[in-house]
Amino acid sequence: MSSTIVTNRLAAVFDNPRNRGDHIWFLFEKCYESNVYPHTPRWCARSIGRIREAMQMIVMDASYCEGGMLRDRKGSITPETYIRRWYRAMRHPVQMPQMHIRLKREDLRCQFRMTSDPTDDQRWEDFCARMREHGRKDIPLALDADKEVTLSLHEDIELVLAVYGTSRERKTLLAPWKAFGGEWAPERSPRATIGYYPPGGQIPSPVIPRAYRIDDNALVMLDEGKWRAAGWAYSAVGDYVRGLWETELHAPGSFEVLIPPYREAIMAAPLLPKGSEAVVDLMSCRRPEGVLETAVLTGGRIETDPESGNKRARLPWSIETGHKLAYLPHAATTWHLPEVVATDAMKLCA
């Protein structure tokens, strides 16, 4: 399995000339892929945006450290180490220099074709719509006329963000590194007078999840009280880390308090109790035939739900069959644990 090896990181920033105090962050990593030879680290722009977008990228990328997909040269690192190193880089950023980004219709179409979803035409329509939102419908018209358009990184930053900005709320049209022509970072730029020194916030109490092991996969109780197969243990921890970016934005340093106890609870989770079973609504499955095969292999049975009238598969868990139940369709599957039933009954009696 390939991993991304990070050898260095660099934060750059500038103060938006059209809105002083509005800091625009650029995050660069020097890295290589473990299965690509020779191992030559190259700079790559990972994120362009305000502090909100920067924190999204940092915390979400940190989640990949949990399973070893993102490492340094010495080996595996924890999400906590990854986030800590980015904080250090953002306390001492360099000044992002003024640059000019050239847009050509054919270049954009070529870059759009390098992406898989959505289609080339749809991405072009999205690009045109975003330019119109910023009052620049002239840009698509000029590109359609085979004219080159030049954007000033500082003066036209909102247009740059509309195309290359990284955000969970709005899909990135083009990867940030494409704005700079690939392998580049402002290594020789002077230190910026701006640094990221956020005020402290109220750190929430750690969440200790209720969890069991199906096999090597974890079963975790969600906030709404439903059990969900969360994949391998490291995936369950990674999913939790990904959801912390907004908490980290409002209460910097939360990751140090929140991640370790969650990881410990997942890694120490006991096996499911005997008598546990998964019930799958066959009418809600995209591939019910796969569930029917699993029912045969696990000694399950097919029955009719007395309330909905839908056919459903009742699949018993055991140590031997656990691996066959770990990847049932989430939306169609309800887990029943005897320990939970007993606990609920005791609460009702009390």
Secondary structure, 3 states (H helix, E strand, C coil): CCCEEEEEEEEEEEECCCCCCCEEEEEEEEEEECCCCCCCCEEEEEEEECHHHHHHHHHHHHHHHCCCCEEECCEECCHHHHHHHHHHHHHCCEECCCCEEEECHHHHHHHHHCCCCCCHHHHHHHHHHHHHHCCCCHHHHHHHCCCCEEEECCCCHHHHHHHHCCCCCCCCCCCHHHHHCCCCCCCCCCECCCCCCCCCCCCCCCCCCCEEECCCEEEEECCCCCEEEEEEHHHHHHHHHHCCHHHHHHCCCHHHHHHHHHHHHHHCCCECCCCCEEEEEHHHCCCHHHHHHHHHHHCCEEEECCCCCCEEEEEECCCCCHHHHCCCCHHHEEEECHHHHHHHHHHHHC
